[in-house]
């Protein structure tokens, strides 16, 4: 089971914390892109069980607010 892997748990906590930060920033600044990115970062670990996919998707999602400005 992937949920018992310490590496997996570390990355889930890391990307969920980043998602929480993006969400709070987006809510406070009324910025749509960081708000949705934060939600996605907090939710996607429930659907990904591979460590490499978890890190890859997390890095892509975390980079979205840097490149997309609305």
SVG drawing of the C-alpha trace seen along z (x, -y; Angstrom):
<svg xmlns="http://www.w3.org/2000/svg" viewBox="-12 -41 23 43">
<polyline fill="none" stroke="black" stroke-width="0.4" points="0.0,0.0 1.5,-3.4 0.0,-5.3 2.4,-3.6 5.5,-4.7 7.3,-7.5 8.4,-9.1 4.9,-9.2 3.6,-10.7 6.4,-13.4 5.4,-14.5 1.7,-14.5 2.3,-16.7 4.7,-19.0 2.3,-19.5 -0.8,-19.8 0.9,-22.5 1.9,-24.4 -1.7,-24.0 -3.0,-25.5 -0.6,-28.4 -1.7,-29.0 -5.4,-28.7 -5.1,-31.2 -3.2,-33.6 -5.7,-33.3 -8.6,-33.8 -7.0,-36.8 -6.0,-38.5 -9.2,-37.4 -6.9,-35.7 -8.6,-32.9 -5.5,-31.0 -3.7,-30.5 -7.1,-29.6 -7.8,-26.8 -4.2,-25.7 -4.3,-25.4 -7.4,-23.3 -5.9,-21.0 -2.7,-20.6 -4.6,-19.7 -6.9,-17.2 -4.8,-15.4 -2.7,-13.2 -5.9,-11.3 -5.9,-10.0 -2.1,-9.5 -0.3,-6.6 3.0,-6.6 5.8,-8.7 7.2,-9.8 3.8,-10.8 3.0,-12.6 6.2,-14.7 5.7,-15.4 2.1,-16.5 2.8,-18.4 5.7,-20.4 3.6,-21.1 0.6,-22.3 2.9,-24.4 4.4,-26.2 1.0,-27.1 0.5,-30.4 4.0,-31.5 3.3,-31.1 -0.4,-31.9 -1.5,-35.4 -5.1,-36.3"/>
</svg>
